Amino acid sequence: MNKPARERTILEIVSGHPVGTQEELAQELRRRGTAVTQATVSRDVKRLGLVKVADATGAYRYAIPNGAAVPTTSSEENLRNAFREFVTGLASGEAFFVVQTLPGRANAVAIAIDQARRPELVGTIAGDDAILVMVRKSGDRESARRSLESLLP
């Protein structure tokens, strides 16, 4: 199965029933006739921007962010959408800043920030509801923070 077909199948699986781990997702793909490794599934999960959300019982499962079936927007539009839907605030440090999100949404927002490939940013580290955003130069911190803050509604 080629990558686009595998990714469509992953989206179908995640939409159809709860999948809590990449290994469970790999097992379901194998059950459907697609031989994959956990590493391949990991790359697919990242590329698709899947996020982990808590269900009614408190167990975590993979979900499609924004209810989108396939990422179809530009990385900047994806970033704007992620900020509008999930970000609750920002806070500053010396050479970094923190983006605060709704619970369980930090990973989706961090992926959107990373995919936007803004030159002043080095990268992100996401937790459950907060993202550490690192800038290349400490002098860029405030302008980078303001730029992302401008995406808030």
N, C-alpha and C positions, 0 to 999 in steps of 0.2 A: 504494500500500500504506500503511495507517495505521501509526502508531507501534507499537502492541502487536504487530501482525503482523510488522513490520520487526524488532523486537527478538527475537521468537521465531525469525525466520530467522537473525539474527546468532548467537544461541545455538546453533542447529543447525549453522551453518557452522563456528563455533569448536570445537564438539564433534566435528565430523566429520573435519576435517583441519587441519594447521598453517597459521595465518595470522600472519604476522610484523609486518605494518604495517596502519595504517588504510586506506591506499590499496589494499592487496590485498583488504581486507574490502569496500571500496566497489566494487572491480572484480567481486568475486564476487556482491555484491548486484545489480549491473547485469546480470551474466550471467544472473541469475535473474529479470530483468525489473523490478527496482526501481531507478529513477533516484535517486541520492543524491549529495550532495556530501561531501567529506572532513570538513567542519565538522559535518554531520549525524551522520556516523559517529562523530566524536570525542565528541559529546554522548551518543550512544547507548552508546558504550564506557564513558564515565564513569557514566552512569545505571545501567548493568547491573553496574558494579563489576568489569569484566573486568580481569585482571592479566596481566602478561607473566611467563612462566616459561621457564627454560632447558630445552630438550629434551635427549635423550641425546647429541646432537652438540655441544651448547653454544649452538645457535642459539635465539633468543628467539621465542616465539609467544604469542598471546593464549590465556588459559585462563579458565574459569569458577571463581571462588573457592569453596572449600568443596565443590565438586562440585554446587552447587545449580543447578538449571535456570533458576529465576527467583527474584529476591529476594522472599521472602515474609514475612520477619520484620520486626519494628519496628526502627527505627534503633538503639535501645539494645540490643536483643537481638543485632543484627548486630555492634555494637561489642563486646559480651561475647564472642561467638563468635570474632571476629577476634583478640581478646586471648588467649583460651584456646589458639587454634590456632597463632598466628604470633609472638606477642611473647615475646622472651627477656629483656627487662629495661628499666629506665628509668634515666636519669641527668639531673642538674639543672644549670642555668646560672643566671644572674642573673634574667632575665625570660622564660625559656623552659626547656623541658626536652626531652630526647631519648628517644624510644621506639625500642628496638632490636628488630628482627624477624629472622625467618629470611630467608635470601637470597631476593630476588625477591618478598617479601611486603609490603614497606613501603607500596606504593601502595594495596593493598587495605585495610590497617589505617588509613591516612590518610583514605581515603574514608569508612570507618566512623566515624572520629572527627569528620570534618567534617559528616557526615549526622546525627550525634547532636545537633548544634547546641547544645552546652553553652555557657551564657552567659558563663562565665569565659574561654572560649577564643576567640582571634581567628581562628586557622587553622593549617594545617599545610603543610610542605614535605617531600615524600618523596623519598628516594633509592632505592637498591636494598634496603638492609637497615637503614635508620635514618630516623626522621621527626623533624624539628624541629617542636615544638609551641609556639606562641606564645600567651601569656596576655594578657588585656586590661590587667591591673594586676600589677605585679611582686609585690605582696602576695598575689595569688591563685595564684602558681606552685606553692607547696608543697601547698596543698589540692587543686589540680587534678591534680598529679602523683600524690598519694596516692589520689585518687578513681579515676584510671585504673589505678593499680597494684593496687587492690583487685579489679580484674577478672581478674588473673592467677590461674591455678589454684594 
